[in-house]
Amino acid sequence: MPGFVREVIIISDFAARSKALLADIMIKYPLMGIKYDIAVIGAGPAGLMAALSAAQAGAKVVLLEKNDQLGRKLLLTGKGRCNLTQAEEDPVVFSEAFGRHGKFLLTALTTFGVKETVDFFNSAGVATKIERGQRVFPESDKAEDVLRALTGRIKALKVTVKTRSSIKKIIAKGRAIKQLTTAGTEIKADKYIIATGGLAYPATGSSGDAYAWLEELGHKIERLRPTLVPIKLKEKWCAELAGLGLRNVRLSVYQDNKKKSERFGEALFTHDGLSGPIVLDLSQEIGELFDKRPVELRLDLKPSLDHAKFDARLRRDFQKNLNKSFKNSLDDLLPASLIPVMIRLSGIDPEKKVNSVTKEERTKLLHLFKDLVLHVSGIHGFEQAIATAGGVSLKQIDPRTMHSKLIDNLYFAGEIIDLNGPTGGYNLQLCWSTGYLAGKSAAEE
Ligand SMILES: Cc1cc2nc3c(=O)[nH]c(=O)nc-3n(C[C@H](O)[C@H](O)[C@H](O)COP(=O)(O)OP(=O)(O)OC[C@H]3O[C@@H](n4cnc5c(N)ncnc54)[C@H](O)[C@@H]3O)c2cc1C
């Protein structure tokens, strides 16, 4: 064969093989050129943990986040200190804090519970400490240390991280998701984990994008409500006390003169009502009751003393201050900023000498200390909520794997699920546990 003919055959053979190779690549790795084992949508605590656990189990993972940074809300948790969990290692006891559906979390908590979470962060260089109410914080008091531990591990596991990747659409066929669409690209994976959070604090990126996609896929979204939110009160004098924290108080919720609930602990006055742990924990119930009829709160400022004992204490204090004016007799009983308000509410002349305060007046004062009545005028919305009540129906998620029961290659993690706990580290633990289980199941199933 003449030399130039052989050259032409070799070149055309090479071209044909290159074309075939390219076609093969296009089939295997369409559009973006890469097909992942698992795509995780949302890089909050749940998505970060899901990506980490899937990669740890050997999967090729892409983590997609619409913000330009990971874990924006995580950085705000615990007022920047991150109450990362609750020191309650018994999964059953822990799950009870999530109410009657808490049992859903048992597999997640036994797979990656409080102990595993604390061990994980400790081994990633985040020493932890336990504070009042069994709240676990990083010893450094820095949420960014918690985030750094997660992102460091994700990097070490070679997870592909794509920030500024807002997923706009999920394309599915039958019982399977085929691809995700961002503004400019399409992403394909064998399996998908949705960890886009809820609607609380939307400024952090949690704007509930996934609910519409999921409804299209047939998932039921249980009614969405803000929870762990401050309460608004009709009492205008609250504004004078904004920022005043109260410790060891009892707050009771009443409707139609019947006690519905109560909590003991810390509360905080705000410019238009009340906040603080016990108020936040009661807020969901208050909101639901308020939807139906008016709600009254009763604040007991001295819950360790019953009415008789507190009356005796008042008399003792008055006895000590007999010649003082009433306005100067309450220093041992109340924080300074609360005194003028209580004096006004009591209707007792502030200049009156204590020795001329009548029994009736003292009884009225006693009631203000023990049953200060406050009228709810509403609860704040998602923009101030710590969490979202409602979400993807638990009936459509397998609690042993976090696998959707409707879509074969879909898993869930975090706040998107219809579960929410009280303050104290419960909600982040929900993210660590469901995130870990979703990632592991998606990688191993
Ligand atoms: C102020 C504040 C303080 C809190 N403090 C505590 C605390 O101390 N302890 C505690 O246990 N809990 C706390 N919480 C609750 C806790 O932060 C949440 O439970 C937790 O962040 C939920 O995690 P998540 O990963 O499910 O969702 P998120 O943290 O909401 O993360 C979801 C991520 O998905 C991204 N995303 C959304 N849509 C898309 C899309 N279309 N495409 C790509 N990405 C998308 C979002 O940008 C976001 O980064 C606090 C909450 C707030 C608001």
The ligand as an ORCA input file, in Angstrom:
! r2SCAN-3c Opt
* xyz 0 1
  C     -31.485     32.666     63.988
  C     -31.521     31.174     64.113
  C     -30.853     30.566     65.155
  C     -30.918     29.180     65.303
  N     -30.219     28.591     66.326
  C     -30.260     27.245     66.476
  C     -29.476     26.605     67.473
  O     -28.672     27.234     68.176
  N     -29.614     25.261     67.610
  C     -30.449     24.520     66.811
  O     -30.536     23.299     66.992
  N     -31.127     25.093     65.797
  C     -31.038     26.433     65.606
  N     -31.720     27.016     64.575
  C     -32.443     26.150     63.613
  C     -31.451     25.573     62.595
  O     -30.650     26.618     62.096
  C     -32.196     24.900     61.460
  O     -32.930     23.844     62.015
  C     -31.228     24.359     60.410
  O     -30.436     25.382     59.846
  C     -31.969     23.649     59.284
  O     -30.984     23.115     58.445
  P     -31.251     22.642     56.962
  O     -29.941     22.206     56.431
  O     -32.395     21.716     56.925
  O     -31.736     23.965     56.218
  P     -31.016     25.384     56.047
  O     -30.069     25.661     57.131
  O     -32.151     26.302     55.843
  O     -30.193     25.202     54.707
  C     -30.813     25.027     53.459
  C     -29.861     25.467     52.380
  O     -30.425     25.188     51.118
  C     -30.157     26.250     50.229
  N     -31.159     26.270     49.180
  C     -32.486     26.542     49.293
  N     -33.085     26.477     48.097
  C     -32.124     26.157     47.200
  C     -32.113     25.984     45.793
  N     -33.213     26.146     45.060
  N     -30.948     25.656     45.183
  C     -29.805     25.520     45.894
  N     -29.756     25.708     47.233
  C     -30.894     26.012     47.883
  C     -30.250     27.482     51.125
  O     -29.576     28.590     50.567
  C     -29.610     26.979     52.410
  O     -28.241     27.229     52.468
  C     -31.660     28.406     64.391
  C     -32.323     29.022     63.329
  C     -32.243     30.391     63.187
  C     -32.970     31.047     62.044
*
